[in-house]
Amino acid sequence: MSESGPGNTALTLSRERAAATSSGYAMLLVMLVALVVGIYGASQLEDAPGLGGMLIAAACVVVLFVACGFYMLQPNRAAALLLFGSYKGTDRTTGLRWMWPWYAQRKISLRSNNMISERLKVNDLRGNPIEIAAQVVWRVTDTAQALFDIDDYKAFVVVQIEAAVRTIGARYPYDDYEHQEITLRGNHEQVGEALRAELIARLKVAGITVDECGFTHLAYAPEIAGAMLRRQQAQAVVAARQTLVAGAVGMVEMALDLLSEKGVVELDDERRAAMVSNLMVVLCGERDTQPVVNTGTLYQ
């Protein structure tokens, strides 16, 4: 796959493929056989110097040739093989391995890496400055892309994590007390999935995937933290008052209906209004009410 334009050279994207390598144990057996041949040749130097010398020389060549091709791979490690700068494939088989001696190799880890970003100052969807940091678990899936399409894939990951965190931080509001929007503070799973999707799209060109990510720090910036705290407190008080008033209205309505239904008392509009007022004061007041005995009437 390539991209080109006026004045630009084509950009070729690499793809990982399996390398043609051999088991190191089989080649170790070949080297041992060559050593035996060399020892046999040394024993024939007195009886047949020409044959003995030829066997020793052949054994030395084989031993040196085979010995130069050994390498080892630990679990979750890979080796990319190069022939005069040309990519020839990747070996992921663990243990003792053997390649042609004229191949060069570049080893790369396939293990999961955990990275915690720096605390970044970002403006959220509503323009409020916030501080945000994330942890990301990532790993290499395509060794050819990681090694040959990106100059330094680890530095690339760091930059792209910062860019993705800034993008997600600006995509959502920090908080919403009306619960009508997806917010950074209230919807951790959804925002985390959005961050993971953003990172996978950004790191795909480097042959890297993201297994897990989430926020490790999320707060308003210090310069507005006090004001936003007072705003949150005010919004919380208003929301609590709304719930309290709605409940009080329902209780007053139920009390009046029961009084009328059971015929406990007959209330005209003025007495009904007075009772509603008293009940609302009792139910919505922040202090304990003090009973007052009325010895007269509402009209005196």
Secondary structure by P-SEA (a helix, b strand, c coil): cccccccccbbbbbbbbbcccccaaaaaaaaaaaaaaaaaaaaaccccaaaaaaaaaaaaaaaaaaaacbbbbcccbbbbbbccccccbbbccccbbbccccbbbbbbbccbbbbbbcbbbbbccccbbbbbbbbbbbbbccccccccccccaaaaaaaaaaaaaaaaaaaccccccccccccccccaaaaaaaaaaaaaaaacccccccccccccccccccccaaaaaaaaaaaaaaaaaaaaaaaaaaaaaaaaaaaaaaccccccaaaaaaaaaaaaaaaacccbbbbbbbcccccc
